[in-house]
């Protein structure tokens, strides 16, 4: 966003529309009140001249944080306004605020659940408090990513009259679909889990000279909900958890308040990355909500933006909606996404909708016998567009719980586990194949146990044997039934996952199990192969029950029970 006379406004680049007005900012901190009297700590970054805050009113953008400012063990000061890069917007005439959520940072209160309605009410109070200050012009925007991205979206559910724009990244539109995808709980989403000592490293507000208020606030934090315990008590979408007195998957999900968001009319900018478990959520949100919407999906992990100036993009969006700058952002195609390749190349593309080409060739590949000769898996089967013929057949596999990863894996893709599962591999591709959209898996399966977890991976296999996982899907077998979703899931199978939907696998009989994989946009080069791998365990699942003896799954592949994957082939 360097100052220049050239006018540039395109994704990740912004110059010439907003002159640099100030070269300094000052940070102050204080407590602000909420309707129930709980005090929330806020850091304010305001434009300044000669070390003094400018008194004229500006738009305000803010983030509902877990820790707005803290000290590391070595005494290093970490300021969210600096680490996020958002203090940069003060140069262009914005006030930027960071507010510790109740039960976190230097704020008082307790965190009950995860993005509760109390927190949403706090977001209303914060928004209106910011709008009412003398240094505010009444136009307020909210931003965030991951946990704070969810918080930003929750702010749009409560009808705050001065909230004019939301810029949210890597959030969950419905928490169950993201955290408990396929009915299987992920190994993340149970934090923050801070000790009292760690909590006391949060920075007190300016008036708290001796830290006594911080100590009082931290004492209240000790009653925060144990998120791990809460999620463990909620195996189904409609589970009610006594410790929080609600059905957490429903109360804490943005999707539950779809109608309220649409009534607000607040414009939403969603961004995500292809190497993130949340990537479907932004696309579902944009497809569901009638609000003005922008979507960005890049070649990034969770909350990544390498090679793309996300602060400039926020600036473009907020300039348009908070300052009325006609920079063309809303005249652009609403979807901006990256299509990559295993050779490290790729390109940015624009689309009017997602999937960008709903008429893309949905091509079915069947899981078959024979041998691809490419991998030492349990079966080394083949993957072919021709439907299997002959007598019914199947591949039996005893679940291998020893799947592992050399590094901790959370929201990113895991490493290949081909040797510990069933694999089905194509012949080398004659031409480049672009996959853009949502792959879907249809397995005819039987199991020696009434329940269990199934994972499927789609990979790009290079001529030298290098394997790159493109995407994956998962399903808990007892929750295999599909229902009609109450929001737009982009034509993919949707599993409600209520307690009443649980149905044991029948003994000795094959059942059809349909589930989707996370969306992707990737080119698989000619000469490479596609591979589907099926396992019964994944390093990213939480609270796995390891049975002894381990279950035996059989993937059936005869003409009457053909198992397949449907791929969105764009070219």
N, C-alpha and C positions, 0 to 999 in steps of 0.2 A: 504493500500500500504506500510505496514511496511517493512523495510529492512529485507531480509531473503535470505538464500542460496537456499531455495526450489524454484523451478520454477513452478509457478502456473499462468495459463492464461485461465480463463473461465468467463462467464458473471458475472460481479460484483466483480471479484477477480483477482488481478494482482500482482504478486511478482516474483522477481528473474530474470526477463528479462531486467529490467532497474535499474541499481544501483543508490543509492542515491549519488549524486555528491556534493550537497551543503546543508547547514543547515540554510542558511539565504536568505532573499530577500530584495530588496529595492524598494520602490515605488516612482516614479517621475511622474509629470504631466506637460503637455504642450498643445499647440495648434498645429494641423496639418492642412495643406491647402487642399482644394478641387479645382476642375477645375474652379468653378465659383467664387472662392475667399472666400467662406464661411469657417470660422475657426471652427474646431471641437475639443472639449476637449478630451484628451486621458490620461488615467492612464497606466503606464508601470510598470509591476512587473518583475524585472530581478533577476536572481541568483546573490548572493553576497558573498563575503568573507571579514570578518572584516568590515562590513558596507559599502563596496564599490562594485559597480556593476562589475561583471566579463565581460571583454571586448570581449571574444571570441563569435563568432556567434552561435546562436541557432535557432531552429524552433520557430515560433510565432503562438500562437492561440489567437483569440480575439472574443469579444462579442460586438454587436452593441446595446448599452444600451439606456435606458431612463434616468438613473442617475447612474453614475459610483461611486460617492462618495457624501455623504450628512451629514448634522448635524440634529439630532432630536431636538425637542423643548427643551429637557433637556440638550442639548449640547453633547449627545452621538454621536460619529463618526461612520458612517456606510460606510464601504469600500466594494464594490462589489467583489473585489478579495478575500476578507476574507469570506464574507457571502456565496459566491458561492462555496467556497472550492477550487477554481481553482488556487489560489496562490501556492497550494501544488505542482503543476507541475514544479515550478521553481527548486525544489529540484532535479529534474531528467533532468535538462538541457533544459528548455523551458522558453521563455519570454511570459508572459501572458498580454494581453492588453484589456482595456475596453474603448470604445469610445462612448461618448454621441452623440446621433443622433441629426441632425440639429433641432433647435426649442426645444431642451430638455437639461436638466442638465446645464452645463456651456458652451455648444456650442452656436454659433451664428446661425442666420437664423430662418426660420419659418417652422413648420411642416404643409405641405399642404397635406391633405388627410391622408391615413393610409398605409404605406409602398409603397410610390409613386416611380415612376421611378427616381426621383431626389435622393431619399434615396438609391436606388439601385446603381445609379452612384456613390454616396458617398462611398458605400461599395467597389466598384472597386478601387476608389482612395485610400481608407484606406488600402486595401489589398496590393496594389502596393507600397504605402509609407512604410508600415511595411516591405515588402520584400526588399526594397532598403537600409534599414538602416545598418550601420556597424555591429551592434549587432545581425543582422538577417542572417540566412543562405539561405534565399529565399524561404523556405518552409512554407506556411501559411495555417492554418486551422481556421474555424469559428465555433462557437457554440452558443447555446441559447435555451431558453424555453419560450413558449407562445409568447408574443409579440416579444421577441428577437429570438425565434425559427423561426418565420416568417421572421425576418430580416436576419437570417442565410441562409434560403433557397433563399431569394431574392438575396443574394450575389452570389449564383450559377447561376443566370440568366444573368449575364453581361459579362461573359467570361474573368474574371481577370486571366491572365496567371499563376500567382503564387499561386492561390487558389488550394489546393491539397486535402482538405477534409472538409466535413460539418457534424456536429453533432447537430441535431435539435430536440427539443422535443415539443409536444403539440402545433403544429402549424396547420394552415389551408392550405390545398392544394388548395382548392377553397374557397374563403371567403364567397361567397353566401351560399354554402353548409354547412358551419360551423356556420356562424353568423345568417343566415336567413334560417335555416334548415326547409324544407317543405314550404318555403315562409313566415315563421313566425319569426320575429326578436327577438333575444334573449335579455335578460336584462343585458348583459355585452358587452364589446367591445367599449365603448364610452370614454375611458380614454386614457392618463392621463388628469385629470382636476385639475390642480394645480393653486392656487392663486399666485399672484406675491410674497407674503410673503413666501409661501411654496417653490417657485422656488428659492428664494434667499438663501435658506438653502442648496442648492447644493454647493459643495466645489469648490472654484476658483482653477485655475491651479497655479503652483508654482510661476510663474513670476507675477501673479496678486496680489501683496502684499496688496493693499488697497481695493480689490474687485471691482474696477471700471469697469474692463472688464466683470465681471460677471453681474453687473448691466446693462451694455449695452446689453449683450446677452439676459438677462431676458426681457428687454424692447422690443426686437425684437420678443420674444416668444408670446407677447400679440396678435400678428396677426395670431397665429396658428389656423388651421381649428377647428371649433366645430364639433367633430366627431358625437355627438348625432344629431345635425342638419343635417349633411351630410347623415347619415344612414336613418333618417326620410324622406329625400328627394329621397330615392332610394328603393322603394318598390319592384322593379323588378330587375332581373339579368342584364338587359340591360338598366336600368335607367341611364340617363345622369343628372349630378348635376352641376348646374351653378356655385356654389361657388368654385368648384375645377376644372371646365372645362373639365370633363372627365366622363367616366362610371366607377365609383369606384370599383364595384364588379369585373369588368374585368381587369382594369389596375392594381389593387392592389393584384391580385391573382397569386400565384405561378404557378397554372395550365396553365395560359395564356402563360407562357414562357417555357412550357414543352420541346419544340424542342431545345431551347437554352441550357437548363440544360443538355439534352442528348448529345448535341454537345460538351459540356465541358468535359464530361466523369468523372466529379468530383464524387467520392464516397460519399454516403449519409448514415448516421446512424440516423434513426428516432426512437424516444421513446415516449410512451404515457401511460395512465393508464385507467383501466376499469371504474373508477368513474370520467370520464372526457368527456365532450361533444365533444371533438376533436378526440376521439379515432378512428373513422373511417378514418379520414384524413391521418394519418400516413400509414394505410394499403392501402388506395387508391394510395397514393404517391408511395409506394413500388411496387404496382402492375402495375402502369403506366410507371414509369421511367425505362429505360434500364440501367441506371448507376449501378455500384456495390452498393448494398444496404444491410443494416442490419435493423431489426425491433425488438424493445423491447416493450412489453406491460405487465405492472405489476398491482398489486392490489392497485392502488394509485388514489388519486384525481389529480387535475390539477397541473402539475409540481412536483408531489410527487415522492419520491423514497425510502420510509421508508423500512429498511431492505435490501437495495441494494446499493452498493457503486457506485453511478453514476459517481463520479470523477474518480474512478479506471477504469470504462468502457470507459470514454472519453480518459483516458491515453492509454488504450490498442489500441483504434482505431487510435489515433493520432500517437502513436509509430509505428504502422504498415504503415500508409500512409505518415507520415512526416519524419520518421527516418529509415524506411525500416527494422524494427525489425520483424523477422519472428516468431510472437507469436501465430500464428494459428487462429486469430480471423476471417479471411475471409474464412477459411476452415470449420468453424462451419456451421451448418444449419443457414440460414439467418434469421429465425424467432424464437425468444425466448419469450415465453408468459406464463402467470400464469393462472392456472385453479383453481378457488376457490369454496367454498361451504358455505352454510348458517351456518354450525357448526364451522366456523372459520378455518378449515383446507384447505389445497390446495397443489399444487405442480407446479414446473416449468417444462415446456416442450419445446421441440425443433421441428421445422417443416421446410420443404423445401419450403413451400408456405403458403399463407393464402387465404381461409380457409385451415387449415392443412389437412383436408380430404374432398376434393371436392365431394367425393362419399358418404358423410354422408347422412343418411336417412332424406330427407326433408319430414317431417311429418305434415300433415294438421289437425288442430283441428278446429271444427266448433262451432260457437257461437250459443247456443240453449236456449230453454225455460226451464221450470221446475224450481226447486229451489235447490241450493246447500246447503242451510241451514247454511252457514258459514259467512254471512256478511249482514249488514243492509243497502244495497245499494238501488238504485232506483228500481232495478228489481231482483237482486240475481239470474241471469241465470246460466246455466251450460256450460261447455266446453267439447266437446266430439269428438272422431275421426270419429264417424258415421255421415254421411250427414243427415241433418234434413229431415224428411218425413212429409207427410200430407199437410194441407193447408198452404199457405203463412202466415207468422206472422212477427211481428216486435216489437221492444221495443222503446217506445217514451220517450224522455228525454228533459226537459227544461234546457238549459245551466245554470249551477250554477257558478256565478262569485265569490263566496265567498271562493274559494280554498285558502288555506293558508299554511304557514310553520312556526314552532316556531322559526326558525333561518333563517337568510338571505341565499338564495340559488342562486348560480350563475352557474358555470360550472359543479357542482356536481349534483348527482341525487336528485330529490325532495322527499318529504315524501309521503306516500300513501294518496290518496284522494278517496278511494273506496266508502265511504258513499255519495259522491257528484257526482257520475257518474253511468254508467251502468257497471255491472261486470258479468263475465262468468268464472266459477271455475270448475276445474276437480274434479273427485273423487280422494281419496288418491292414490298416485302412488304405484304400487306393487314393483317396483325396483328403484334403483338410476337412474336418467336420467341426462346425460351430454348434455348441450347445448353449442355448440361451432360453431360460425358463425354468420349469419345475419338473424334474424327473419323477416318475411314479413307479413304485415297485408293487408287483402282484405275485405273492408266493402262495402256492398250495403246500401246506405244511401239516405235519403231524408231530406230536410230542409225547414223550413218555411221562410228562408231568402236566398237571392242569394249568400251569401258568409258567411264565418265563419271559425273558427279554430277548428281542431279536434286533440285530443291527445290520444294516446293509450299507456298503460303501461303493461309490463309483469312482474308478481310477483311470488315469492316463498312464499307459505302460510304454516307455520308450524302447527303441530297438536294443539298447544296452541293458534292459531289464529294470531301469530306474522307474519307480512307481510314485506317481503324484496323485494323492486323493483329491478329487474334484468336489465331491459333496457326499453327504451321508443322510440316512434316515433311520428311524428307530420305532419300535412298537412293543408295548407290553401285550403279550398274547391274550390275556384275559380281557383286555380293553380293545380288542380288534374291531368291534362293530363300528360302523360309520353312521353318522347322522348329518342332518342339514345344519350348517353353521348359522348363527344369528348375525354374522357379519361376512364380508366378502373374503373368502379364502382362496380366491384366484383359481377356482375350479379344482382344487386339490382335495383328496379325501380328508375328512375332518372327523376326529374321534372325540366325542363329548367327554368321555372318561368319568361320568358320574358313578356313584357307588352302585346304582341299579343297572348300569351297563355292563358290569363285570360278569363274564361268562366263562367258565372253565373250558379248556380245550377238551374235546371228547376223546376218550381213550380209543386208540386204534383207527381213527378216522381222519382223513385229510380235511383241513379247513382252509378256505381262501382268506388270506391276510393281505389287505391293501394298505399302503401308506406312502406318503410322499417323501422326497428328499428335499433338503434345503435348496433354494434357487441358486443358479449359477449363470455365468456368461463366460465361456472359455472355448478356445479353439484347440482341438486335438489335431496335431499335424499328420499329414500322410505318412505312412510307415509306422505310426504308433498303433497301439491297440487299446481297446476299451475293456475294462474288467469290472465285474460285479463280485464283491466279496460279502459273504454272509457269516456272521458270528453270533454267539450268544452272550458275549460280554464285551465291555468297552471300558477303557481306563477312565472315562469321564462320567461314568454313572456313580451315583451316591447310594450308600447303604445297601449295597448288593448282598443278596442272600445267596451264598454258595452252597448248593445242595451236594450231598454225598450219598449215593453216586450222582454225578452230574447228569442232567437230562440228556436224552438223545433226541435231536431234531432230525426229521427227514424232510428234505425239500423235494417235492414230487415234480416230475417233468415229463410225464407221458402226455399223449394227445388229449386225454380227457381231463388231466389236471396239469396243464401247462403253466409253468411259472415264468414270469417275464419282467422286464423293465421297459417302460415307455420313455423315450428320450425326446426332448424338444429340439429337433435339428433345424437350425435356421438356414444352413447351407451345407 
